[in-house]
Amino acid sequence: KDLQQYPIIICGCPRSGTTLVMSILDSHPDIHVIPFESMVFQKIDGRFSHYNWLNIIILKGYFLLLLFFNKIKPSSIRWAEKTPLNILNVNQINSLFNGKVKFINVIRDGRAVVSSTHLKLGNFVTHELWKECVKRSIKYKDLPNFLSIKYEELNNNPDVVLKQISEFLDL
């Protein structure tokens, strides 16, 4: 399948609502969402080799394999990947795709994030991690390919936020 349009990267602090956004995007016929956190874009520089060009080749190959082994919706023209901590690698991911990528960042009230319990991991998000993720999202807010949404607004005014996401993604 030719996934010819720019990719979508869903990011934010863990436990902030990125899975909800992933599920919403997965319901769109034009978007193929990788159904798990691939973590493929974590620590791009120096991940496999001290040669950055080799890291990029390995990452692209790994990612193509991920797409190849997933059943892609026939109508899909773009793909999305959700690993919350991609927020820490926005510059590297943006560079990897030459700016032809869209980021959807989810921000949630820090008290809810820190107190949110994961079924297997328990409470694992610290206030320091939440603060760092939000700090990064503020750093990238002026990028034209970066959209931050608030989890609480998505729950309280879904029509407004979904319209904002649709316009941002040109859907």
Stockholm file with secondary structure:
# STOCKHOLM 1.0

chainA/1-171         KDLQQYPIIICGCPRSGTTLVMSILDSHPDIHVIPFESMVFQKIDGRFSHYNWLNIIILKGYFLLLLFFNKIKPSSIRWAEKTPLNILNVNQINSLFNGKVKFINVIRDGRAVVSSTHLKLGNFVTHELWKECVKRSIKYKDLPNFLSIKYEELNNNPDVVLKQISEFLDL
#=GR chainA/1-171 SS CCCCSCCEEEEESTTSSHHHHHHHHHTSTTEEECSSCCCTTTTCTTSSCSCHHHHHHHHHHHHHHHHHTSCCCTTCCEEEEECGGGGGGHHHHHHHTTTCCEEEEEECCHHHHHHCCBTTTBSCCCHHHHHHHHHHHHHTTTCTTEEEEEHHHHHHCHHHHHHHHHHHHTC
#=GC SS_cons         CCCCSCCEEEEESTTSSHHHHHHHHHTSTTEEECSSCCCTTTTCTTSSCSCHHHHHHHHHHHHHHHHHTSCCCTTCCEEEEECGGGGGGHHHHHHHTTTCCEEEEEECCHHHHHHCCBTTTBSCCCHHHHHHHHHHHHHTTTCTTEEEEEHHHHHHCHHHHHHHHHHHHTC
//
